[in-house]
């Protein structure tokens, strides 16, 4: 091949490798994200309500989302335009604070290009619910590992590691010796743990015993002694193998009666000659595969005052933004009546004061430092009698908490919202952005 021909081939190869002209608009700058577009999402700023990005942003933020192709219309959290119901509101909150904020969508096919692009941002907000990456045919661990690589050099809110820690069913075991915890909260990481611990806990108080896997309440049991004769101090006595239990499974509220030994046998080995006859649709055997495969259980005290509802403390960084009280009609998981309280509501003043002093110890108990504190997280409190505090934590959450106000737009269009709802959602988005700006400048 002569020199002229060689130049022509090289020029052709260079042309074929050159990227297509970048798309323009508020969603694609100042960081060029045009190569990451997906067909199921609308990017036209005028159509989705995305404000113009600042000409000289204080910081460049990427908001990571997914479109779960295994779900109709990408999942129940999506608007008709393909974006999550509060995505554009959050982006606009950052824009209002003088930062740029672009929605970027991860797919398994764009993994390498996606994470190369994220390196160009100053901070990253992750709005990906557990299960969505897998639903698209992706590898959650591969996604999490790559995101933790990004977190090594810049803020990621929330980091996958803290999402896992806060969302784990055994998170309450980590704080059981703190004021908002209960000392009789136990994690069972193998059958021997359960055989040793459960007879003591059920002898003391009614229980909620949960498998670590499953969904929709399968393998979550409310357990009571049929005799109703509990000891007054935890550890004072242990239930006998033949003590009878009344068990209610949360997935369908059906009731069974079994002995202590039969319940443990079902949890460990499923249906056997030793476990008796079970009506449950589940198969038990909750320790199968060991801890690495999620084979573990958590044993918590049943708190009867859950019937009064629970108070979700919505936190933006280290500040309490709002308290959302949910009262359940017809049991937990059913319809709710929601009441909003300001952060200084006198009904919750004592709990607020205690929580604000406990944030760093809670993070430490979860094995994390304050750099991993999410921008948006929540602690759900359940009322309790005869305890050092009037409430105890029933759950932590930092995985895609929805912004009230925008929640009502799920499956619809933002324009379907009342102005009051829009203002409520945008007000919270603005506060989240202010907290992020303080973290980036501090």
Buried (B, 14 or more C-beta within 10 A) or exposed (E): EEEEEEEEEEEEEEEEEEEEEEBEBBBBBBBBBBBBBBEBBBBEBEEBBBBEBBEEBBBBBBBBBBBBBEBEBBBEBBBEBBBBBBBBBBBBBBBBBEBBBBBBBBBBEBBEEBBEBBEEBBBBBBBBBEBBBBBBEBEBEEBBEBBEEBBEEBBBBBBBBBBBBBBBBBBBBBBBEBBBBBEBBBBBBBBEBBBEBBBBBBBBBBBBBBBBBBEEBBBBBBBBBEEEEBBEEBEEBBBEEEBBBBBBBBBEEEEBEBBBBBBBBBBBBBBEEEBBEBEBEBEBBBBBEEEEEBBBBBBBBBBEEBEEBBBBBBBBBEEBBBBBBBBBEEEBEEEBEEEEBEBEBEEBEEBBEBBEEBBEEBBEBBEBEEEBBBBBBBBBBBBBEEBEBBBBBBBBBBBBBBBBBBBBBBBEEBEEBEEEBBEBBBBBBBBBBBBBBEBBEE
